[in-house]
């Protein structure tokens, strides 16, 4: 789960991590008012669930309040397109106005999950303010990292060693140690999958400030934090993903034209790969889970059909806990309710597979059965090509 930068900085403040003075605005008049309160010389920053806002024209240094209002009018409702948003971009509905700061040095600092060691990993680099992926690719020696022992936690000597590697000394070094320890405490207490500061700066006045902030919460821990759902900005999420969440479905919108419904995340990933191998383009990732009911399958199928980009549907189900006849009934129920005429290919195997195939064959839908994953992928690609011809 992602949140906006201004929300992340509110959390930073609660954990004694220094950030610039700022105000959040929902209208261009509020942008102007905030700019006046901050002295006129400020930075106006669009708030979206993606990085790369500056390169997309979403961040600007302002020299007087009227200029802030004009830029606010330009930003509100605008779709920012960055490498993280995809070609459709994300609409700006909130703007952060912050005091302008004279920067002496910039750094990168983050704590994220290392999947190989199943531990938090702290990353730091003296190359802050730029895409860390580029630094990692071109100059990996400039990135310093270490895994944090979960039984001991982050120790002050470890944080100090990392701060020294960044070239910090004296009181700034000690301030950075305190910041790192607070950042780790935030990670643990808030169940974060990522906290990132890029850039972390030393100002000309000698202060350490988190100029940007990114916080992502672990979805599996949201049940422990009842305030998290209220922090979500639903305007930043795909409506289909929001709807899928209501039924506990794992759904991610993709850019293709073949809607996919699969049970099991691993099988779903394999299905997307095989579709690509056969020349198809998946329209989504959708995992209905291992024990879905007929009603849940029907809702999943309707979500696929709500996607106007989907010109065909590929269902790939292994019936273990989930019976194939239940899958077939859910597909028929959903397709009948919305009068679906799209081509459908269903590959099913396992429990009650013969009964499931008989139900589909007698449904009157534009459906074909497949014997294997490869056979199913080939059939749905061929059916779409035939419709396009």
C-alpha positions in Angstrom: 0.0 0.0 0.0 1.4 3.4 -1.0 0.7 6.8 0.4 1.5 10.4 -0.7 4.7 12.2 0.0 3.0 14.7 2.4 1.6 11.8 4.4 5.0 10.1 4.6 6.5 13.3 5.9 3.8 13.6 8.5 4.9 10.1 9.7 8.5 11.2 9.5 7.8 14.1 11.8 6.2 11.9 14.3 9.4 9.8 14.4 11.7 12.9 14.7 13.0 12.7 11.2 13.5 16.3 10.0 11.6 17.5 6.9 11.1 21.0 5.4 8.1 23.1 6.5 5.2 22.4 4.2 1.5 22.6 3.5 -0.8 20.4 1.4 -3.4 22.1 -0.9 -6.5 20.8 -2.6 -7.2 24.0 -4.7 -5.0 26.6 -6.4 -6.1 29.3 -3.9 -4.8 27.1 -1.1 -1.5 26.8 -3.1 -1.2 30.6 -3.2 -2.1 30.9 0.5 0.5 28.3 1.5 3.2 30.0 -0.6 2.5 33.3 1.2 2.8 31.5 4.6 6.1 30.1 3.5 7.5 33.4 2.4 6.8 33.2 -1.3 10.1 31.4 -2.2 9.0 27.7 -2.2 8.7 24.4 -4.1 5.4 23.2 -5.5 5.2 19.5 -5.8 2.4 17.4 -7.4 1.3 14.4 -5.3 0.8 11.2 -7.2 1.6 7.5 -6.4 4.8 7.5 -8.6 8.3 8.8 -8.7 9.8 10.8 -11.5 7.5 13.8 -10.9 10.2 16.4 -11.5 11.0 15.1 -15.0 7.3 15.0 -15.8 6.8 18.7 -15.0 5.2 18.1 -11.6 7.8 19.9 -9.4 8.7 23.6 -9.7 10.7 26.2 -7.8 8.4 29.2 -7.1 9.6 32.8 -6.4 6.3 34.5 -5.5 2.7 33.4 -4.4 1.0 34.4 -7.7 3.3 32.2 -9.6 2.5 29.3 -7.2 -1.3 29.8 -7.8 -0.8 29.8 -11.6 1.3 26.6 -11.4 -1.3 25.1 -9.1 -4.0 25.8 -11.7 -1.8 24.1 -14.3 -1.2 21.0 -12.1 -4.7 20.3 -10.7 -6.4 17.7 -12.9 -3.3 17.2 -15.1 -2.2 13.7 -15.8 1.5 13.2 -15.1 3.2 10.5 -17.1 6.4 9.0 -15.6 8.2 5.7 -16.0 6.3 4.4 -13.0 2.8 5.4 -14.1 2.6 3.9 -17.6 1.4 5.8 -20.6 -2.0 6.7 -19.1 -0.4 8.6 -16.2 -1.9 9.6 -12.9 -4.1 12.6 -12.2 -3.0 15.3 -9.8 -5.6 16.1 -7.1 -3.3 17.2 -4.2 -0.2 19.5 -4.2 2.5 19.9 -1.5 4.0 23.3 -1.0 7.3 23.4 0.8 9.9 26.0 1.9 12.8 26.3 -0.5 16.1 25.1 1.0 19.7 25.8 0.0 21.3 22.4 -0.5 25.0 21.7 0.1 25.0 17.9 -0.4 22.5 15.2 -1.5 22.3 11.6 -0.4 20.1 8.5 -1.0 18.8 6.5 2.0 16.3 3.7 2.2 15.2 0.6 4.1 13.6 -2.1 2.1 13.0 -5.9 2.3 15.7 -8.2 1.0 13.8 -11.2 -0.4 16.9 -13.4 -0.5 17.7 -13.0 3.2 14.1 -12.2 4.5 15.5 -9.2 6.3 15.3 -5.5 6.2 18.2 -4.0 4.2 19.5 -0.5 4.5 20.8 1.2 1.4 22.7 4.5 1.2 24.6 6.4 -1.5 26.3 9.7 -1.8 24.6 10.0 -5.3 21.3 11.3 -4.0 18.6 13.1 -6.0 18.9 10.9 -9.1 17.4 7.6 -10.1 19.1 5.1 -7.8 18.6 2.3 -10.5 20.9 4.2 -12.8 23.5 4.5 -10.1 23.2 0.8 -9.3 23.7 0.0 -13.0 26.5 2.4 -13.8 28.4 2.7 -10.5 27.4 -0.1 -8.1 30.4 0.6 -5.9 28.7 3.9 -4.9 25.8 2.1 -3.2 26.4 0.9 0.3 24.1 -1.7 1.9 23.8 -4.2 4.7 21.1 -6.6 6.0 19.8 -5.9 9.5 19.7 -8.8 11.9 16.0 -9.0 13.1 17.0 -10.2 16.5 19.4 -7.4 17.2 17.9 -4.6 15.1 19.9 -1.7 13.6 22.7 -0.9 16.0 24.2 2.6 16.4 27.7 1.5 15.3 26.2 0.1 12.1 24.5 3.4 11.3 27.6 5.3 12.2 29.7 3.2 9.9 27.3 3.8 7.0 27.2 7.6 7.7 31.0 7.7 7.6 31.0 5.9 4.2 28.8 8.7 2.9 31.5 11.2 4.0 29.7 12.6 6.9 31.6 13.7 10.0 31.1 15.5 13.3 27.6 16.5 14.5 26.1 15.9 11.0 27.3 12.3 11.2 25.6 11.8 14.6 22.4 13.5 13.4 22.4 11.0 10.5 22.9 8.0 12.9 19.9 9.2 14.9 17.9 9.6 11.7 18.7 6.1 10.6 17.7 4.6 13.9 14.4 6.4 13.8 13.8 5.3 10.2 14.3 1.7 11.3 12.0 2.1 14.2 9.4 3.5 11.8 9.8 0.5 9.5 9.1 -1.9 12.3 6.3 -0.1 14.1 4.4 0.8 10.9 5.0 -2.6 9.1 6.7 -0.9 6.1 7.9 -2.7 3.0 9.8 0.4 2.0 10.9 3.7 3.4 13.0 5.9 1.1 14.5 9.4 1.3 15.8 10.7 -2.0 17.3 13.1 -1.5 18.4 13.3 2.1 20.3 16.6 2.2 22.7 18.6 4.2 21.7 22.3 3.9 24.1 25.2 3.6 23.0 26.1 7.2 24.3 22.7 8.3 20.9 20.9 8.9 20.0 17.4 7.8 16.6 17.2 6.0 14.5 14.6 4.3 13.6 16.5 1.1 11.5 13.7 -0.3 9.8 10.8 1.4 8.3 7.5 0.1 6.6 5.0 2.4 5.0 1.7 1.4 3.1 -0.4 3.9 3.0 -4.2 3.8 -0.5 -5.1 2.6 -0.4 -8.3 4.8 -0.1 -6.2 7.9 -2.9 -3.7 7.3 -5.2 -5.5 9.7 -3.0 -4.3 12.5 -3.4 -0.6 11.5 -7.0 0.4 11.2 -6.1 3.9 10.1 -4.3 2.8 6.9 -7.4 2.4 4.7 -8.3 6.0 5.5 -4.9 7.2 4.2 -5.5 5.8 0.7 -6.1 8.1 -2.2 -8.5 6.1 -4.3 -8.2 8.5 -7.2 -4.7 7.1 -7.7 -5.9 3.5 -8.0 -7.4 1.7 -11.0 -11.2 1.3 -10.4 -11.0 -2.3 -11.3 -8.3 -2.9 -8.7 -10.4 -1.2 -6.1 -13.4 -3.4 -7.0 -11.3 -6.6 -7.0 -10.1 -5.7 -3.5 -13.7 -5.8 -2.2 -13.8 -9.5 -3.1 -10.3 -10.3 -1.9 -9.0 -10.8 -5.4 -5.4 -10.2 -6.5 -5.8 -8.0 -9.6 -3.3 -5.9 -11.4 -4.2 -4.0 -14.6 -1.8 -4.6 -17.5 -1.6 -3.1 -21.0 -2.7 -6.0 -23.2 -6.0 -7.3 -24.7 -6.4 -10.8 -23.2 -8.2 -10.9 -19.9 -6.7 -13.7 -17.6 -8.3 -15.5 -14.7 -6.1 -18.0 -12.9 -6.0 -19.7 -9.5 -2.6 -19.3 -7.8 0.0 -16.6 -8.1 2.7 -18.9 -9.5 0.4 -20.3 -12.1 -0.8 -16.8 -13.0 2.7 -15.6 -13.6 3.4 -18.7 -15.8 0.2 -18.0 -17.7 1.3 -14.5 -18.5 4.7 -15.7 -19.7 3.2 -18.4 -22.0 0.7 -15.9 -23.5 3.6 -13.7 -24.3 5.5 -16.6 -25.9 2.5 -17.2 -28.2 2.3 -13.6 -29.2 -0.5 -12.6 -26.9 -0.6 -9.5 -24.6 -2.2 -10.0 -21.1 -4.7 -7.4 -20.0 -4.4 -8.2 -16.4 -3.0 -10.4 -13.6 -5.9 -12.0 -11.7 -5.5 -14.6 -9.0 -8.8 -15.9 -7.6 -7.1 -18.0 -5.0 -7.1 -21.7 -4.3 -10.6 -22.1 -2.7 -12.8 -19.6 -4.5 -16.6 -20.0 -4.5 -18.8 -19.8 -7.6 -19.8 -16.3 -6.5 -16.2 -15.2 -6.2 -15.4 -16.6 -9.6 -18.4 -14.8 -11.1 -17.2 -11.5 -9.7 -13.7 -12.1 -10.9 -15.0 -12.8 -14.4 -17.2 -9.7 -14.4 -14.2 -7.6 -13.4 -12.3 -8.9 -16.4 -15.2 -8.0 -18.7 -15.4 -4.5 -17.3 -12.0 -3.8 -18.8 -12.7 -2.3 -22.2 -9.2 -3.3 -23.3 -10.0 -7.0 -22.9 -11.0 -8.4 -26.3 -10.9 -12.1 -25.2 -10.6 -14.1 -22.0 -8.2 -16.9 -21.1 -9.1 -19.0 -18.0 -6.4 -21.3 -16.6 -7.5 -23.3 -13.6 -6.0 -26.3 -11.8 -8.8 -27.9 -9.8 -7.4 -29.0 -6.5 -9.2 -27.4 -3.6 -11.3 -25.6 -6.2 -13.5 -27.8 -8.4 -13.6 -27.2 -12.1 -17.5 -27.4 -12.3 -17.6 -24.5 -9.8 -15.3 -22.5 -12.0 -17.5 -23.3 -15.0 -20.7 -22.3 -13.2 -19.1 -19.0 -12.1 -18.0 -18.2 -15.7 -21.4 -19.0 -17.2 -23.2 -17.0 -14.5 -21.1 -13.9 -15.0 -21.0 -14.1 -18.8 -24.8 -14.5 -19.0 -25.4 -11.6 -16.7 -23.4 -9.1 -18.8 -24.3 -10.8 -22.2 -20.7 -11.6 -23.0 -19.9 -12.3 -26.6 -16.1 -12.2 -26.3 -14.1 -15.3 -27.3 -13.2 -17.4 -24.2 -10.7 -20.2 -23.9 -10.8 -22.3 -20.8 -8.0 -24.7 -19.8 -9.1 -26.7 -16.7 -7.6 -29.8 -15.1 -8.1 -31.6 -11.9 -11.2 -32.2 -9.7 -14.5 -32.4 -11.7 -12.9 -31.4 -14.9 -15.2 -33.4 -17.1 -18.3 -32.0 -15.5 -16.9 -28.5 -15.9 -16.2 -29.0 -19.6 -19.7 -30.3 -20.2 -21.2 -27.2 -18.5 -19.2 -24.9 -20.7 -19.9 -26.8 -23.9 -23.7 -26.5 -23.2 -23.6 -22.9 -22.1 -24.0 -21.3 -25.6 -20.9 -19.0 -24.9 -18.2 -18.4 -27.5 -15.9 -20.7 -25.6 -13.3 -23.3 -26.5 -11.7 -25.8 -24.1 -7.9 -26.4 -24.1 -5.9 -29.5 -23.1 -2.8 -27.7 -21.9 -1.5 -24.2 -21.0 0.3 -23.9 -24.4 -2.8 -25.1 -26.3 -5.0 -22.6 -24.5 -2.6 -19.7 -25.1 -2.4 -20.6 -28.8 -6.2 -20.8 -29.1 -7.0 -17.5 -27.5 -4.3 -15.7 -29.6 -5.7 -17.4 -32.8 -9.3 -16.4 -31.9 -8.4 -12.8 -31.5 -6.4 -12.7 -34.7 -9.4 -14.3 -36.5 -11.8 -11.6 -35.0 -9.4 -8.8 -36.1 -9.1 -10.1 -39.6 
